[in-house]
Amino acid sequence: MAAKRNLFATTNARVVGAFCIAALLHLAGAVLIPGYSSPFAVRAMLVLASLLAVASIGQTLVVIMGGIDLSIPFVIGFANVVAAQLYGDGWNVFLVCGLVAVLALLIGGLNGLVSRSLDIQPLIVTLGIGMVVQGLVLLWTAGFPSGSAPQAVSSFVSIGGSAGPLPVPWLVPSLVVLAALVVLVLERTPYGRRLYALGSNPGAAPLALIDPVRMWVITYAASAFFAAVAGVLLLGFTGSAYGDVGQPYLFQTIAAVVVGGAALVGGRGSYLGTVAGVLVLTEINTLLIGLGFQPSAVQAALGLIIVLLVSLYGRERHVSTTI
């Protein structure tokens, strides 16, 4: 029991630490860069952070379970292109979103089924299936995606929009509600308890009547679903379809999860921590760009940060060895 308390204390300390780092980065930006804390700049950062936070929900669930999902950027691109193409062809926006959601759930479910039932490393499975999805989208569009973004989605994510009296678009308060629901699911539902149990001790989980295959299918399906949501939101944000729009999220979702205190070996983490990690990455990215770094230099810096974090936290002992 004492070991469990120590694990929770360590995770909570990392979450608080990540929020403090984000605050310090913002303070540094406000001092070094004129207009860094202007209302428009803050709204822009909140929108960008919200988009990454949505894409990171599934990665959080998967990592807690002991897996990893490298298909997220491909599913984002798939949802982005398919939604734009179908809406541009005159489909009803609700029908488009429904079809994209169903297809994403199937893709994610296949990731989980193949990885767990065949006992194949999920890194390989998710990357492979993601590339297949990307290839099919390229074949369907002949490499030239077209279409347009639904006006409702564009208004939902527009930096200049407002949510009633709040000076931010509806995406931001919606994310706050969604984050609260995800935290509630993880901490107060049977699914959340099973997820942590499976990540903490995969071998003992079946003895507790937890079906590993079922959990993997459900969790990877949820991961693909939220990636697809992010893809549709990015369509509204950019206004046009782009198959590689999800590529920056390939490792940023992993980095956000790790910065927020999750262990890549599974069994530990929280979505609140992921949100903190998202804020840290967004602040770093914005700060470097504001200081005049070229996009390639920003990418290199983010890559270095990711490597350092993963090399540090990824070498931790599994939770089952500390309880």
Buried (B, 14 or more C-beta within 10 A) or exposed (E): EEEEEEBEEBBBEBBBBBBEBBEEBBEBBBEEBEEBBEEEBBBBBBBBBBBBBBBBBBBBBBBBBBBBBBBBBBBBBBBBBBBBBBBBEEBEBEEBBEBBBEBBBEBBBBBBBBBBEEEEEBEEBBBBBBEBBBEEBBEEBEEEBEBBBBEEBBBBBBBEBEBEEEBBBBBBBBBEEBBEEBBEBBEEEEBBBBBBBBBBBBEEBEEEEBBBEEBBBBBBBBBBBBBBBBBBBBBBBBEBBBBEBBBBBBBBBBBBBBBBBBBBBBBBBBBBBBBBBBBBBBBBBBBBBBEEBEEEEBBEBBEEBBEEBBEEBEEBEBBBEBB
